[in-house]
Amino acid sequence: MKDPVPVLWTALLDPGRAREQHETLCAYYRAQGTAVHLLEPGEVQYPNLYFLRDVFAMTPQGSILSRLAGKARAGEEQIVAKRLALLGIPQLLSIYGDGLYEGPDLVFVAPELALVGTGIRTNLAGALQIKWLLETLQIEVHLIQTTYGCGHLDGVMNIVDRRKAILYPTRVSYQVYDLLRCHGFTIIDLPDAREAQEGMAINMVAMAPGWVVMPAGNPQTRKTLGRHGLQCDEVDVSELMKGGGAIHCMTGVLHRDPLS
């Protein structure tokens, strides 16, 4: 591969370094007692497939399979559907018709409250399919129109504790601020524009309430979260970030233990 643009990357990856960083992230998860399931090497046919969160989302009852907006990624969902089936995970919905939907546009704020973003990756037809499904599961759903420059809803917000959320203040919709405040959340604004944009600081994964793993190289964000009582671990995924995502994008969550 000589040109990163057709595959939606910002620059060409060094395969050896990218593989090493991916293995380090997997090792981090395993060290915390988290089971890690990988796609079999022979199945990986697409350069963006390491961003698994894009391809599916989980509900309390099973998975939702994406219908990806980018032509370069069409077909990834077939590979992931097969892997989910082998893991015995029910597939509740595969987006159909003229619907488009990508996994990161679904954000659970609480077990019975979810936000679904509409914008350049998820259209209204796809969002309404998600809304219908979640409401059959007794989950309250709010549709959020994403703002200019926002790829996915989870690129501008992240739930990091039971009642704490970190937001990208110049990119997130006022609807998100209002909804979170109405539900008693403390809102933490990303403190540094460079870290937000270049460091993908919000692209973190909550390991447990008050504990996150985030991309290395974002000291201001880490300090800010620390002041709000959060434990922040770091993993270097800088080579993998050339594909346009970081730890949160790379992690497709299958199951979380219920909160005590």
Rosetta blueprint (number, residue, H / E / L):
1 M L
2 K L
3 D L
4 P L
5 V H
6 P H
7 V H
8 L L
9 W L
10 T L
11 A L
12 L L
13 L L
14 D L
15 P H
16 G H
17 R H
18 A H
19 R H
20 E H
21 Q H
22 H H
23 E H
24 T H
25 L H
26 C H
27 A H
28 Y H
29 Y H
30 R H
31 A H
32 Q L
33 G L
34 T L
35 A L
36 V L
37 H L
38 L L
39 L L
40 E L
41 P H
42 G H
43 E H
44 V L
45 Q L
46 Y L
47 P L
48 N L
49 L L
50 Y L
51 F L
52 L H
53 R H
54 D H
55 V L
56 F E
57 A E
58 M E
59 T L
60 P L
61 Q L
62 G L
63 S E
64 I E
65 L E
66 S L
67 R E
68 L L
69 A L
70 G L
71 K H
72 A H
73 R H
74 A L
75 G L
76 E H
77 E H
78 Q H
79 I H
80 V H
81 A H
82 K H
83 R H
84 L H
85 A H
86 L H
87 L L
88 G L
89 I L
90 P L
91 Q E
92 L E
93 L E
94 S E
95 I L
96 Y L
97 G L
98 D L
99 G L
100 L L
101 Y E
102 E L
103 G H
104 P H
105 D H
106 L E
107 V E
108 F E
109 V E
110 A E
111 P L
112 E L
113 L E
114 A E
115 L E
116 V E
117 G E
118 T E
119 G L
120 I L
121 R L
122 T L
123 N L
124 L H
125 A H
126 G H
127 A H
128 L H
129 Q H
130 I H
131 K H
132 W H
133 L H
134 L H
135 E H
136 T H
137 L L
138 Q L
139 I L
140 E E
141 V E
142 H E
143 L E
144 I E
145 Q E
146 T L
147 T L
148 Y L
149 G L
150 C L
151 G L
152 H L
153 L H
154 D H
155 G H
156 V L
157 M E
158 N E
159 I E
160 V E
161 D E
162 R L
163 R L
164 K E
165 A E
166 I E
167 L E
168 Y L
169 P L
170 T L
171 R L
172 V L
173 S L
174 Y H
175 Q H
176 V H
177 Y H
178 D H
179 L H
180 L H
181 R H
182 C H
183 H L
184 G L
185 F L
186 T E
187 I E
188 I E
189 D E
190 L L
191 P L
192 D L
193 A H
194 R H
195 E H
196 A H
197 Q H
198 E L
199 G L
200 M L
201 A L
202 I L
203 N L
204 M L
205 V E
206 A E
207 M E
208 A E
209 P L
210 G L
211 W E
212 V E
213 V E
214 M E
215 P E
216 A L
217 G L
218 N L
219 P H
220 Q H
221 T H
222 R H
223 K H
224 T H
225 L H
226 G H
227 R H
228 H L
229 G L
230 L L
231 Q E
232 C E
233 D E
234 E E
235 V E
236 D L
237 V L
238 S L
239 E L
240 L H
241 M H
242 K H
243 G H
244 G L
245 G L
246 A L
247 I H
248 H H
249 C H
250 M H
251 T L
252 G L
253 V L
254 L L
255 H L
256 R L
257 D L
258 P L
259 L L
260 S L
